[in-house]
C-alpha cells in the first residue's frame, strides 16, 4: 500500500501540478485520488490535496466566481462623485480632440471657403508687350516670359496699391501662390518685398497655374489669338484650340477648371483663415476659376476677364453645390451643351 501511495504521490507531481493550467490541475487531482480518506494525506501533495473517491463522487470542479448579486452597494454620494468625474473626463477628451480633416476636392459652386483668396494677374511679359501669344510651358522660365518695363510699372501702380487697399496680409497670415512662370514669380517677389514678407511665404505652383495652352494659336498675334479663343469658348466649354506641332497643349475651359480646382483644394487643405494671393500668368486661369466658384456658365467666363496687373477678391456663390442627380433632355444628340 505504501508503494502504491508513493506511486500516486509521484504521479501527482507537486512541481508539475503547481505550474499546470487549472484544467490540467483538475485532471491530475482526479487521477491521483486515493481510495480512502486514510490514504489521502500520504498520496497527495500539500499544494494540491487530492480528493478521495468517496468525496469525488459528490463534488464538481467548478471555478468559484463572484456572484453579481453580492456586490457591495454604492452610496448615492459615491455615485454622484463618480458621475461628476466621468463628465469632467469626457469634456477634457473633447477639448483635446483634433479638428476633423478638411482634405477634400472643392465642389463648385461653393458658398464657403476656409481662406480669403486674392486673384492677381501678373504684369505684362516681354512677349505680351511685343504682342505675341506665348503659352508653351517650355518658355515659362525664359526671360521672354519675364516682366517687361511696362509690366513692372503695372505691379507697382496696380497690384501693390490694391493689395494695401484690401488690407491683404495686414492682420491675417498670408501666402503668395504664384505660377513659376517668370513674370508671376517676379510679381510675387516684388509684392513680398513691399509688404515685408519673407521668401518662405512664397509657394511656387509648378503646373496647376500654367497659362492656358493655346495649341496652334501659340506664337500668333496676341489679339487675334485671344479673339479666336473667346469665340470658340462661347460655343462650348469643351472647345479646344487647334492642335499645334511644337507640343504646346490645346486646353478647353473645362481642362483649365480641373487644374485650378485641384490647386484650390490643396490650399483649402493646407491653410485656414489665411489670405492666399494667387498670381496667374494669364486671364483665363482666373476667369474660369471665378466662373466655376460662382457656378456660372463656363462659356461666358470671359465676363470675368482680368487685365495685366488687375487684382480682385474671389467672389463666392450664393447657392451651394447640389449633389443630387440631374436630368435634362438633349434636343440634338450628341450635341447637348
C-alpha angles and dihedrals in degrees: 000000000000090000092050090047091051090049091052090047090052090048090050089058108194094209093045091047094049094054097040128103118261091255092052092046088055092052093047092050092050094048094047096050117135123232094236140022091247092063096045097087091051102045102039132071120248091233092050110031106199120225118238118233094254092060096036092067091060100042134070125204102236121153114247110242124185112257115243089218094061099057116130113260118247119228121238090245092053091049092052091048091051091047093052092049091050091051092051091049092051093049092049091050090052092050092051095046114110121245116266117267117266098195104132142117111267111244121219130258098037133181097192138041127176093230139040111248123207113197116211130180110209121241120271119292126223089258093050091049087053089050098248129137107229117174105140107125090222087072096051096105099032121111088245086070092046126102116286122215088265091048092054090052090051091055092051097041102036113019103043099043091049093050090051091048090053090048090236113179089007109117095349129075109250142193133202111222108186131167111248087242105125099246092048095052091045089052089051092050093051091045093050092049094051094044092047096243125150122240089251087074091063111090111187117218110214104191118351093073099045115136112268109274110245099190112200090003090069111110093023125120107291098234094046092050092048091049093052092047092050091049092049094046090053090063098051141345086232094059114123130192115251118281116266131211100230099066097260108151118244106214132187124216089257091054091054092046091056095056098041089050089053089052091050091049090055094052091045089054096047103041140038130189091002135126110244117193110204112200115195129186094222142024100247095069091056099038092049091047091051092048091049094050091049092045092234126148111285089215087072098044090120087075085076095048120151128218119219108283094014119144128200138162113244106255119220129221124256090218124062125226113279111213095188116115118264132212128198137166121247110214097187109027131229088022098068102147 
